Amino acid sequence: MLPRVRAAVAQLVAGLGAGASAQPPAEPRTGGGGDGDGGSEPAACSCRPAFLQLTAEELRRAEDRAGRAVQSPRDGRRRLPWSTGYAEVINAGKSQHNEDQACCEVVFVERRPRLRGQLLPREGSREVDGGRKGFYFHYWALFDGHAGSGAAVLASKRLHLHIREQLRDLVDVLQDPSPPPICLPPCSPVELSQVPLTEDDKEVSNDAVPRFHLEKAVSHESLVIGAIENAFKHMAFLRPELLGKEFTHLEFPRRIQPKELGKKMLYRDQNMNGWAYKKIEEDDLKFPLIYGEGKKARVMATIGVTRGLGDHDLKVFSSNIHIKPFLSCFPEVRVYDLTQYEHCPDDVLVLGTDGLWDVTNDKEVAGVVMEVLTSYEPNDPCRYTMVAQELVVRSRGMLKERGWRLANDKLGSGDDISVFVIPLGGDGGNYT
């Protein structure tokens, strides 16, 4: 049975397309029929980024661990957004294939239909793609496989679709300059039938005078952060059954009233800095997993950190509930507002896997960037690919009798190396 499951998963991952605006973010199902031979699966090394469009010969060269040829999008093929540069190379033998995965997409977020009490977009909001309301976002991502490419392949194919889905409820909210509402109006016939509008709705409407001493301020920026964090959570979901039916793992701007069941309210969990909206359910009335504010906040009223390593034996006081499953190792999400600064064509963001950063520091990377960019005309769209290639080559080094060596004869990177060079000015100045 296991070989058939593995074969089904391998077929699904290999067949996932790169069309971000057309595929729903449904998760793969395992089990059932494979390809008929009881368990053969395609070589994992064949799963390279779709935007490379490698030929069969180029793919064979890419898989050659002895030659370690650098691969980049070639002239005449699909240009990456903003003329982004990309290059990659396989490892020197630590695994049988390249475990790094990369994704670069332009994704359309379409507004979710609303039937009653909908928020009206502010004047000037755009209709795109045949009158559909929404916006585009540009997406670049690198995933390190860590001794296996399966999870990295799946994340590279699906994570941006989860982000798109999380943003659909925010299309109108993000286009409205006023503060985000704590509760969203119903948006489907089912929700409308479950939540009839009554006099109580006036007490919790967006323009009502707050009845509580504390309502947390939520920015548009934090909504985007929350959408990204939620997308990560849906790629590896928290196990709420471990809460012992006593806590809710969600946090709200204020305690929920029973009459608000069925409405959509702002929330976040212990992995999130940003906020998102969800439909209020019965379980959300439980005691919150995160209790308190600021430095006095505690997870399950016990521990004061939500990120950490260790604490495997720590339990909630007078209970058998382990706290470890609710501590997170997720990285921080930070926002850099491109519209707040002026950028020239030589301003770039370098995104690389550890194959780059293990042997090359920030100062050395900056030196390579300036050295290569100054040798090309500012309007040459290939210059960023040349930077990415040079960063990969210098981090890989040259093959000598004692292995792959850098220019200073120190040991080069034997890991997979993947690098994006994303321009912040010039062609990248169109922030639509």
KEVEX-565505 format. One line per 3 residues: number of its first residue (from 1); their letters; for each residue x, y, z of C-alpha. Coordinates in steps of 0.05 Angstrom, whole numbers, plus 5000, padded with zeros to 4 digits. Layout:
REM KEVEX-565505
NUM> A> X:Y:Z; ... $
REM end
This chain:
REM KEVEX-565505
1> MLP> 5000:5000:5000; 5055:5049:5018; 5090:5046:4950 $
4> RVR> 5022:5060:4916; 5011:5121:4961; 5081:5146:4947 $
7> AAV> 5070:5137:4873; 5004:5176:4876; 5036:5233:4913 $
10> AQL> 5096:5235:4866; 5050:5237:4806; 5009:5294:4836 $
13> VAG> 5070:5336:4854; 5100:5326:4786; 5036:5346:4752 $
16> LGA> 5021:5409:4791; 5023:5467:4743; 5051:5537:4752 $
19> GAS> 4987:5574:4732; 4974:5611:4797; 4910:5647:4778 $
22> AQP> 4875:5584:4753; 4886:5531:4806; 4847:5528:4873 $
25> PAE> 4889:5516:4936; 4862:5446:4948; 4909:5400:4984 $
28> PRT> 4931:5335:4951; 4896:5270:4967; 4937:5207:4975 $
31> GGG> 4917:5135:4965; 4883:5100:4907; 4911:5082:4840 $
34> GDG> 4982:5096:4820; 5011:5088:4751; 4997:5013:4747 $
37> DGG> 5065:4986:4765; 5054:4984:4840; 5101:5039:4862 $
40> SEP> 5150:5069:4812; 5159:5144:4821; 5194:5196:4778 $
43> AAC> 5263:5220:4797; 5256:5278:4846; 5313:5315:4812 $
46> SCR> 5266:5326:4752; 5223:5374:4792; 5257:5439:4775 $
49> PAF> 5224:5508:4774; 5176:5513:4716; 5202:5582:4696 $
52> LQL> 5270:5551:4678; 5237:5512:4622; 5296:5464:4618 $
55> TAE> 5304:5420:4558; 5319:5346:4567; 5393:5359:4554 $
58> ELR> 5395:5417:4603; 5360:5375:4655; 5413:5321:4647 $
61> RAE> 5468:5373:4656; 5433:5402:4717; 5431:5333:4749 $
64> DRA> 5506:5321:4738; 5537:5329:4808; 5607:5326:4780 $
67> GRA> 5598:5384:4731; 5549:5424:4773; 5527:5468:4714 $
70> VQS> 5493:5533:4732; 5422:5538:4706; 5384:5603:4692 $
73> PRD> 5326:5626:4649; 5353:5634:4578; 5341:5691:4529 $
76> GRR> 5278:5682:4488; 5242:5647:4544; 5192:5674:4592 $
79> RLP> 5221:5736:4627; 5211:5735:4702; 5172:5794:4732 $
82> WST> 5213:5858:4740; 5268:5824:4699; 5286:5786:4761 $
85> GYA> 5351:5746:4757; 5354:5673:4778; 5408:5620:4780 $
88> EVI> 5416:5552:4813; 5465:5494:4818; 5460:5424:4846 $
91> NAG> 5499:5400:4907; 5566:5366:4904; 5540:5298:4927 $
94> KSQ> 5506:5306:4994; 5442:5281:4962; 5421:5251:4895 $
97> HNE> 5385:5312:4870; 5373:5387:4880; 5331:5396:4942 $
100> DQA> 5322:5471:4935; 5258:5494:4902; 5240:5562:4874 $
103> CCE> 5176:5597:4854; 5163:5664:4819; 5092:5683:4802 $
106> VVF> 5046:5741:4788; 4981:5723:4824; 4912:5753:4816 $
109> VER> 4870:5759:4879; 4796:5763:4861; 4747:5793:4911 $
112> RPR> 4702:5741:4944; 4629:5756:4925; 4587:5792:4978 $
115> LRG> 4511:5793:4977; 4490:5838:5034; 4521:5896:5071 $
118> QLL> 4583:5892:5028; 4640:5941:5036; 4644:5987:4976 $
121> PRE> 4713:5995:4945; 4740:6065:4948; 4737:6109:4886 $
124> GSR> 4791:6090:4836; 4793:6015:4853; 4809:5975:4792 $
127> EVD> 4769:5926:4752; 4814:5876:4717; 4809:5812:4677 $
130> GGR> 4740:5823:4646; 4711:5865:4701; 4732:5822:4760 $
133> KGF> 4749:5862:4823; 4816:5848:4855; 4890:5861:4852 $
136> YFH> 4955:5828:4832; 5014:5812:4876; 5085:5791:4856 $
139> YWA> 5113:5730:4891; 5183:5703:4897; 5201:5644:4943 $
142> LFD> 5258:5596:4957; 5249:5531:4996; 5306:5489:5025 $
145> GHA> 5288:5415:5023; 5329:5393:5084; 5347:5322:5064 $
148> GSG> 5287:5313:5019; 5252:5354:4965; 5180:5331:4973 $
151> AAV> 5157:5384:5022; 5196:5438:4986; 5165:5418:4919 $
154> LAS> 5095:5420:4947; 5106:5487:4982; 5134:5517:4917 $
157> KRL> 5071:5495:4880; 5018:5512:4933; 5039:5565:4983 $
160> HLH> 5024:5625:4939; 4955:5596:4925; 4941:5594:5000 $
163> IRE> 4965:5666:5006; 4917:5685:4949; 4859:5651:4984 $
166> QLR> 4874:5686:5050; 4874:5753:5014; 4807:5745:4979 $
169> DLV> 4767:5771:5038; 4813:5832:5042; 4806:5860:4972 $
172> DVL> 4757:5915:4992; 4786:5925:5061; 4856:5938:5035 $
175> QDP> 4829:5989:4984; 4791:6027:5037; 4834:6079:5074 $
178> SPP> 4792:6074:5137; 4814:6027:5193; 4796:5953:5181 $
181> PIC> 4729:5934:5212; 4730:5884:5270; 4672:5846:5239 $
184> LPP> 4658:5833:5166; 4587:5829:5139; 4561:5760:5117 $
187> CSP> 4582:5740:5047; 4543:5678:5028; 4470:5655:5027 $
190> VEL> 4486:5604:5082; 4515:5657:5128; 4457:5704:5113 $
193> SQV> 4407:5652:5134; 4445:5636:5198; 4456:5708:5219 $
196> PLT> 4393:5750:5210; 4403:5824:5220; 4374:5847:5286 $
199> EDD> 4377:5907:5332; 4438:5874:5365; 4477:5883:5301 $
202> KEV> 4475:5958:5312; 4514:5949:5376; 4573:5915:5341 $
205> SND> 4571:5952:5275; 4634:5985:5250; 4610:6055:5266 $
208> AVP> 4582:6040:5335; 4613:6070:5398; 4659:6017:5429 $
211> RFH> 4627:5986:5491; 4694:5957:5515; 4752:5992:5547 $
214> LEK> 4803:5958:5501; 4798:5945:5427; 4864:5931:5393 $
217> AVS> 4885:5975:5335; 4894:5935:5271; 4929:5963:5209 $
220> HES> 4922:5944:5136; 4994:5921:5137; 4981:5872:5194 $
223> LVI> 4924:5842:5154; 4972:5825:5098; 5021:5796:5149 $
226> GAI> 4965:5755:5179; 4945:5728:5110; 5017:5705:5097 $
229> ENA> 5022:5672:5166; 4955:5638:5157; 4979:5610:5090 $
232> FKH> 5039:5579:5125; 4993:5550:5178; 4949:5517:5125 $
235> MAF> 5011:5485:5094; 5025:5451:5163; 4964:5459:5206 $
238> LRP> 4965:5464:5282; 4931:5407:5319; 4875:5439:5360 $
241> ELL> 4854:5372:5390; 4914:5378:5436; 4882:5436:5473 $
244> GKE> 4843:5389:5518; 4776:5421:5499; 4790:5477:5549 $
247> FTH> 4824:5530:5507; 4815:5563:5439; 4880:5571:5401 $
250> LEF> 4854:5637:5372; 4860:5708:5398; 4809:5763:5385 $
253> PRR> 4811:5839:5394; 4762:5828:5452; 4723:5772:5484 $
256> IQP> 4668:5746:5440; 4594:5751:5458; 4548:5692:5444 $
259> KEL> 4504:5736:5401; 4563:5745:5353; 4564:5672:5333 $
262> GKK> 4563:5666:5257; 4594:5734:5244; 4664:5745:5217 $
265> MLY> 4712:5776:5266; 4786:5794:5268; 4830:5740:5299 $
268> RDQ> 4900:5712:5302; 4934:5653:5334; 5000:5643:5371 $
271> NMN> 5039:5638:5306; 5013:5705:5279; 5033:5777:5287 $
274> GWA> 4982:5800:5235; 4907:5792:5236; 4855:5758:5192 $
277> YKK> 4779:5747:5192; 4742:5684:5209; 4671:5662:5222 $
280> IEE> 4657:5658:5297; 4640:5587:5321; 4620:5557:5388 $
283> DDL> 4692:5535:5405; 4715:5608:5398; 4679:5625:5463 $
286> KFP> 4729:5583:5503; 4785:5612:5545; 4838:5640:5497 $
289> LIY> 4904:5604:5487; 4938:5672:5489; 4917:5710:5552 $
292> GEG> 4939:5780:5571; 4972:5836:5533; 5044:5857:5521 $
295> KKA> 5096:5830:5569; 5040:5801:5613; 5014:5757:5557 $
298> RVM> 5019:5682:5570; 5008:5619:5529; 4954:5580:5565 $
301> ATI> 4966:5627:5623; 5033:5591:5635; 5091:5612:5590 $
304> GVT> 5109:5681:5564; 5139:5662:5496; 5105:5636:5433 $
307> RGL> 5169:5618:5396; 5223:5573:5423; 5261:5507:5422 $
310> GDH> 5257:5456:5478; 5204:5457:5533; 5184:5387:5514 $
313> DLK> 5162:5368:5584; 5127:5433:5603; 5053:5425:5618 $
316> VFS> 4996:5472:5636; 4990:5477:5712; 4948:5419:5741 $
319> SNI> 4936:5388:5673; 4964:5338:5623; 4965:5388:5566 $
322> HIK> 5035:5396:5537; 5054:5467:5515; 5106:5445:5464 $
325> PFL> 5056:5436:5406; 5036:5509:5413; 5106:5539:5409 $
328> SCF> 5127:5560:5340; 5192:5564:5302; 5161:5605:5245 $
331> PEV> 5205:5664:5223; 5183:5736:5230; 5145:5770:5174 $
334> RVY> 5169:5840:5160; 5142:5892:5111; 5186:5937:5068 $
337> DLT> 5143:5990:5034; 5173:6001:4965; 5131:6063:4954 $
340> QYE> 5162:6100:5012; 5232:6102:4981; 5264:6121:4915 $
343> HCP> 5303:6065:4882; 5352:6065:4825; 5363:6006:4777 $
346> DDV> 5422:5983:4819; 5380:5973:4882; 5365:5899:4889 $
349> LVL> 5340:5847:4938; 5382:5783:4940; 5343:5722:4961 $
352> GTD> 5386:5660:4970; 5386:5591:5003; 5438:5571:5054 $
355> GLW> 5483:5545:4998; 5498:5618:4984; 5500:5647:5055 $
358> DVT> 5542:5591:5085; 5603:5614:5047; 5587:5686:5026 $
361> NDK> 5570:5743:5073; 5528:5805:5061; 5588:5850:5045 $
364> EVA> 5615:5801:4994; 5547:5793:4961; 5540:5869:4956 $
367> GVV> 5609:5873:4924; 5590:5822:4871; 5525:5858:4858 $
370> MEV> 5559:5924:4845; 5615:5894:4805; 5568:5859:4756 $
373> LTS> 5515:5913:4751; 5566:5967:4733; 5590:5925:4675 $
376> YEP> 5522:5927:4641; 5478:5984:4616; 5424:6004:4668 $
379> NDP> 5368:5986:4619; 5396:5916:4603; 5345:5866:4630 $
382> CRY> 5397:5810:4631; 5441:5844:4682; 5403:5815:4742 $
385> TMV> 5409:5744:4716; 5484:5756:4707; 5488:5777:4780 $
388> AQE> 5451:5714:4802; 5497:5670:4760; 5560:5703:4787 $
391> LVV> 5536:5695:4859; 5523:5621:4848; 5590:5610:4812 $
394> RSR> 5630:5645:4866; 5596:5608:4922; 5603:5541:4887 $
397> GML> 5676:5554:4870; 5718:5515:4820; 5730:5440:4821 $
400> KER> 5802:5424:4841; 5839:5363:4866; 5816:5378:4937 $
403> GWR> 5743:5390:4918; 5704:5453:4903; 5745:5514:4923 $
406> LAN> 5732:5589:4926; 5778:5640:4896; 5815:5646:4963 $
409> DKL> 5823:5569:4963; 5774:5561:5020; 5723:5506:5014 $
412> GSG> 5665:5524:4968; 5593:5509:4980; 5577:5435:4970 $
415> DDI> 5503:5449:4980; 5448:5464:4931; 5451:5539:4915 $
418> SVF> 5391:5579:4891; 5391:5655:4883; 5340:5708:4863 $
421> VIP> 5363:5779:4847; 5302:5823:4849; 5308:5895:4824 $
424> LGG> 5274:5948:4867; 5281:6005:4818; 5279:6014:4743 $
427> DGG> 5231:5962:4714; 5214:5943:4785; 5186:6013:4796 $
430> NYT> 5118:5993:4770; 5087:5970:4836; 5019:5949:4809 $
REM end
